[in-house]
């Protein structure tokens, strides 16, 4: 299986579908985030599904357990391969999310966003390092019966050692030739796709290095060639 999921968070649906069609031979799936879902809803997801690749709905659900369970049930018809919830929503919320998910849908918990570092966590009242917080939330997600977590490539190796059969989604990836921040300064804890894969990542979420490349097909093929 090709582990690359293209982050297809473009404002125009036609542009998103056109990009997906171009690179579908070099990626294993498509990630649709909150921006896409809010702009295009179920209709947009159905249209992208016609490309024929597995879909990852990165909605980062975070609410009381009953509300999150209802949201999970409402997206059954979209048949996503992966859906995200926030681990910080707590064990009961994660348990209900998994119970409400479709039979073939992996539910994974977002631990610490790759846009955050230790100083950002401290400002929100979270003590310790981002690494420690990821491990705490990964343990909680495993106890809740989720399929896996979302974390940065800097943590995935240790999480994989602790959770042998977990499913690990790693975003914030940058090819070796791209300087950190050159393709988006909001990512602070980045590694290369190869480093993440070697450390135990199941899915590699890659967006701007492909979507904003002069030639997206060449960029996707180049990244695929490093794995």
N, C-alpha and C positions, 0 to 999 in steps of 0.2 A: 504493500500500500504506500502510495506517495503521501508523506506526512504533511505536505505544505497545504495550508488553507489560506486562500487569498482573502484578505480583508477588503470587502467590496463596499466600503462606506463612501459611495459617491452620491452627490445630491440629485443627479438625474438618473432615472431608472433606465432609460435607453442606453446611456453611456455605461452604466454598470453592467448591463446585459452584454453589450458589445465587447467590453473588456473581458468578461468571463468567457465568452465564446472564443476570443482570441487565444487565451492562455490555458484553456481547459485541458489541453494535452500535456501540460507541464505542472499541474497542481492536482491535489487530491480532493479538494473540497472548497467551499466558499463560506466565508464568515460574514454574516449580516449583523451589524451592530445596532445600537439604540437609535442612532441618527437615521439609519436606513429605515428601520422599522417604524419610527415615528413619521417619517416622510411618506412611506409607501405602503405600510400596513400589510395585511394578509395578501392583498392583490400583488404587491411587489414581490413578496416571497414566492407566491405561486408562479409568477413570471420568471424569476431567477431559477426556480426549480426545473424549468423546461430545458435549461442548459445540460442537465443530466448528471450533476455532481452532488455529493452529500452536502447538506446545509448545516451550518453551525449558527444558531441564533444566540448571539452574545448580548442577552438582554439584562444580565446582572440583576435579576429579581431580588428585591430586598424589602420585605414588608412583614406584617404579622403572618403566622403560618397559614391561616385560612385563606387569606388574600393571595398568597403566593401559590397555594395549591390550586385555587380557581384560575389563576393566570396560566399555570401549566396545563390545566385541562382545556383552556380556550385555544391553545396552540397545537393540540393533538392533530388537527386536520392538516397542519402544515408539514407533519412528519419530519421534524428536525432530527438530525443525527446526534447533535450535541446542543445543550442549553446550559447557560450559566445562571447561578444564583450567588449571592454574597455570603461567604462563610460567616461574616460578622452578624448575620441575621439570627444565628444561634442554631443549636442542634434540632429543636422542635421544628423550626422552619425548614431546615434542610431535609429532615425526615419526611415531612409532609410534601415537599417538592418532589422528592424521589417517588413517593407513593402515588402521586398524581401524574407522573410522567408516562409517556407512551412506552410500550414494551421494548421498543428498539432504540429508545432515546437515552443517551448518556447524560446524566446530570453532574456537572462539575462546579465546584465552589471557587469563586474568586477569593484569593487570600489578601495579598497586598498589591494594589495597582502598581504597574511598572513606572508610573509617573511620580511615585512617592519614594522618598528616601527616609533615612532615620530622623532627620530634622523635621520633616513633614509629619511623621507619626508622632513625634514628641509634642508637636503643636496641637495635636488632637487628643492628647492625654494618654497615648499608648507608650508604655515604658519598654526599654530594651531596643534591640536592633530590628530592622525590617526582616532580617533572616530569622530571628527568633520568633517573630510574630507569624511568619509564614509557616513555620513548623508547628506552632500551637494550633493554628487554624486548620492545617492539614490533618493533624491528629483528630480534631473535632469533626471534620468532614468524613474521615474514615469511620469514626464511631457512629455517625449518623447514617451510614450505609450508602453514601454517595459513590459515584464511579471514580472520581478523581478531583483534581484541583487545577486552578490556573495560578501559575507563579512565574517569576522571571527565571531565566536560564541560570542565574547565579545561585538559586536555591534548589533547582530541580534534581540535582545529583543527590543531595542528602535526603530529600523527600523520597526519591526513588529507592534509596537504600532502606528507608524505614517502612515504605509501603510498596512492597515488591510487585503486587498485581494492580497497582493504581494506574489511572489514565491521566496523563499529565499534558496540559495545554500550556505552551510557552509563547507569549506575545513579546513585543518590544525587541524583535530581532533585527539585526543589521548585518548585511554581508560584510566580509572582511575588508573590502575595498572602500566601504562607506564610513567616513569618520562619524563618531558618535555625535548625534545631533544634526548632522548634515541633512538628514531627511526627516526632521521633526524633533524639535528640542524638548518635547514633552516627555520623552522617554529617558529615564535616568539610570536604569539598571539593565543594560543591554549586553548581549553576547551575540556571536555569530550563529547562524542556523546549524552549522556542523557541530559547534561546541554544545549547543542545546540537545541535539540529537544524540550525541555521544554520551551525554550525561543522563539520558533516560527519557527525553521528551517524546510523547506519543504524537502530538500535533504541534506543528510550527506555524504560528499565525504571522503572516507577512503581508504588509500593506503597501506603504509608500515606496519601498525599494522596487516594487513591481509596478504599481499603479501610476507612479509619477516618473517612471523611467522613460527615456526617449523612445525606446523600443521595448514594450512590456514583455513580448514573447521572448526576446533575447535575454532579458533580465531574469524571467522565470526559468528559462532553460539553464542559465548559468548557475542559479541557486540550486536547482534540482541536481545539477552535475556535481555539486560539492557534497551531496549526501550519500 
